[in-house]
Amino acid sequence: MDVLFFLRERTKFIRYFYETAGHSFRETKRKIKAPEAPFNNPPYSEDAEPPFLEEWMEAEEGLEVLGRACISMLSASLQLYFRTWEHELGITWEKGERKQAFKNGFLHGYKACFGEALHISWVDCPADFALLEQVVLARHRDQHPDHISTMRVDHTAKDREKFPQLFFVSEIERAMYIDSETGGITWMNPAVHVSRDKLLAAIKEVETLAEWLDERIVAIRYPRQE
C-alpha cells in the first residue's frame, strides 16, 4: 500500500474542505464590511453596537469551529498514517509494552515504535515536533470542550506550562496572554484558534514528517538490489 499517497489525499481534502466550507463565512464578513446586500441597509436602532454584529460574530464563530474541525481531521490523519504502517510492517508488542510506549500520546508512542522497529534516529527529521504535539493537543481540546454555553474552546493551564509559546492562538490573545510585558493574563486561558495560515503550516509539518519517515520505511522494506 502507498501509505504516503493516501495521507496526501487526506491533507489535500482538508485544504479543500477548509477553503470551500469557509467561503460563506468569509463572504458574510466581507459583505458586512463593504457593505453589500443584504447588509447595506441596516435597520434603525438606537443601540451603540455596529449593525449586523450578530451576523459578523456568527460568521467568525463558524470559521473558528471550522479551523478546529480541520485540525482534528489532520491529527486523525497522522494517527492513521502511523497505524497503517504499524500494520503493514507487522509490528508486534509484548504484553503491556504498547500501553507503556503510548502513555504520553500516539506521537511519542510511534516515534519510539518506529525508532526501535526500524533502527532509525529522529535527530535529522526536519518536522517540528513541538508543533505536531500541539496539533494533537488542539484536537483533544476540540473534542473535549468544557462548557455547553459556548462554542469557544480554551487551552488549559497545563497546555500553557508545556508550551509557553502556544501555536494555535490568535494574535490578539497572544498579545493579551503571552507577549504582555507584565507576563500576560494568568487567571484565564487563550482560546484554541486555528487560522488558515496556522492550519496550512500544520498540514505542511505533517506532510514533512510523513515524507521523511516514508522514505526510510520504503528503503528498509524494499531495499534496492545492486
Buried (B, 14 or more C-beta within 10 A) or exposed (E): EEBBEEBBEBBEEBBEBBEEBBEEBBEBBEBBEEBEEEBEEEEEEEEEEEBBEEBBEEBEBBBBBBBBBBBBBBBBBBBBBBEBBBEEBEBEEEEEEBEEBBEEEBBBBBBBBBEEBBEBEBEEBEBBBEBBBBBBBBBBBBEEBEEEEEEBBBBEEEBBEBBEEBBBBBEEBBEBBBEEEEEBEEEEBBBBBBBBEBBBEBBBBBBBBBBBBBEBBEEEEEEEEE
